[in-house]
Amino acid sequence: DLRSHYAQVLVSHPDHQKSMAPLLLVLNKAQRLSFENREAILSHPEHGGALTEAFIKLGEVRALTQTHRKMLLLHPENAEEIANALILLQASAILSSSHREAILVDPEHAKLIANALYCLHQRQMSTQSYIFAIHAYPKRARFISSVVILLHSCELLTEKNITTLFDHLKQIVRIYAFLVTQDAGHSVTQEDFDRIIQTY
């Protein structure tokens, strides 16, 4: 119960008793207070709030597994973002080991990556080339993902356009900037996409 968890914190981590007390209360209220969750938070007390929220969110959709807990602990500073990404993948029925690995390519933008995977799934397209692309250019993963999502919203997410885009990944930031600017004025057309690709 709550008292025994708090007593354990007092004995093993007395320096964290003040910061842990409210987190234990929140976890208890959400029925997510367990040895695993308590110890996970104690291992990263500076990110205790984010981990607590992530555990609760995943618990609500029955996605708080040992695998997912480990993912959160790899990047505790982005715990909520990763949790939101996992929830989206699960809700879309595309939660797989390769997709789990994909969202950790850029944990700060994990939900954006999950959204791009969802868009490709919606178009019944393979996610393999996209996953390869973000692994090859991890620092540009958010730009690659944003362009995939934008193409989907403009009805331009096709195998041909994706292949063309992935052949120009070294210029992805410029392509992203151009398409976002175009999209602000009107929906991006195939002519817009072809024009920016031909520029590079």
N, C-alpha and C positions, 0 to 999 in steps of 0.2 A: 504494500500500500504506500501512500504518499509519505507517511512518517518514516517508514523503513528506508525508502529511497533517500529522503533528506538526511537521515542518520548516517547512511553510507557516505554521502557527500561530506558531511561534517568530519567523519573519521579519515577518509582517504584524500579529500581535497578541501581542507578547511579554508584555504585562500579563495575558493570560488563559491563559498556558501551564499554570499549576498547576491551574486549574479545568477546563481543556479535556482534559487528559491522561486522566483516568479516563473521561470521556464518549466520547472517541475509542476507548478500549479496549472499552467496552460496545457501541458501534455496530459496531466491527470484529468482535467476537465474534458479534453477531447478524446479521452480513453486511449491515449497513445503512450502512456508512461510504462516503459519496460526497461529492463537491464540494458538491452542493446542500445536503445535510444538515449538513455542516460549516459552511458559510457561514450557513445559517439559524440554527444555534445561536450562532454568533459574533455575529450581529446582535442577539441577546437573551441574553447570557451569564448574566444573573441568573435566567433561566428555563431554563437549559440542561438541567437534569435532567428537567424536565417535558417539554420538547420531544424529548429523547432517547427517553424512554419512549413518547411518542406516536408517533414515527417507527417505533419497533420494533413497537408494537401494530398499526399500520396496515400495515406491511410484511408482517407475518405472515399477513394476510388479503388481500394483494395490493391494498390500497386506498391505498397511499402515492403519490398522484398529485400533479402540480404544483398542481392546484386545491386539493386537501386540504392540501398544505403551506402554501399561501398563507392558507388559513383559520386554520391553527394560528398562523401568524405575526401575524395580525390580533389575536389574543388569546392570546399565549404563556403568560400566567398561568393560563389554563384549557385548555391544550393537551391534557392527558389526558382531561378531561371531553368535549371536542369529539371527540377520537379515539374514545372509547367510544360517543358518539352516532352517529358515522359508521359504526362497525362494526355497531351495531344496525340502522341503516337499510339497510346493504348486506345483512346477513343476512336481513332481512325483505323484501328485493327491492323496497324503496320509496325507493331513493337517487336523488333527482331534484334539479334546481337549486332548485326552490321549497322543498323540504325541507331542503336545505343552508342556504339563506337563513334558514329558520325557526329552526334550532338556534342561529344566531348572534344571534337577537333577544335572548337571555339566555344568553350562553356559559357562565356559571357553573352554569346548570342545563340545559345542552344535552342531556344524556341523558334528563332528565325530559321535555323537549319531544319528543325522538325516541320515547320510550315512548308518549306521547299520540298521536303520528302512527301508531304501530304499532297501538294500540288501535282507532283509527278505521278503519284498514285491515282489521283483523280483523273488524270489523262491516260491512265493505264499504260504508263511508260516505265521502263526499268529505271531504278535509282542507282544502278551500278556505276555509270559514267559520272554522275553527279558526285557520288561518294568518292570516287577516284580523284575527281577535280579538287574537292575541298581538302583531301588528304595531301594532294600535290602542292596546294597553295593555301595552307591553313590560315595565314595572316589575311587572306583575301576571301575567306569563307563567307563572311557576312555580305560582301558585295556580290559574290556568285549566287548566294541564296536569294538576295534581294532581286536580282535580275530574273531568276527563275520564277519567283512569285509574281513579279510585274508582268512577265510574258504570259503567265497563266491568267492573270486578271484581264489581259488584253486579247485573250483567245489566240495567242501566238506561240503557245508552248507545244511545239511539234518536235519530232525526232530530228528533222532537218535543221531547225533553228538551234536546237540544243547542241547538235554536233558542230555546227558553225560557231556557236558561242564558245564551246570548249576548245576550239582550235585557236581562239584569240584570248586566252586567259591572262596573258601577260599585260593586256590592255583592259582588263575587266573593270578597273576603277574608273577609267575614262568612259567606257561603254555605259557603266552604271550611272555616272553623272549626266551623260547625254540623255539617256532614256528617262531618268527621273525628271529632268528639265522638260522634256517633250511631254511626259505624262501629266505634268502640272497644267499644261495648256489644253491638251486633248489626249484622248486615248492613243497610245503608240500604235502605229500601223506597221505592216510588213515593209513598206517603203522606208519608214524611219529606221527600222532595224537593219535593213539591207544597207542603207546609206552609212550608218555609223560603222558597220562591219567593213564596208569597202574602204572607209577612211584609214583603217589599220590593216 
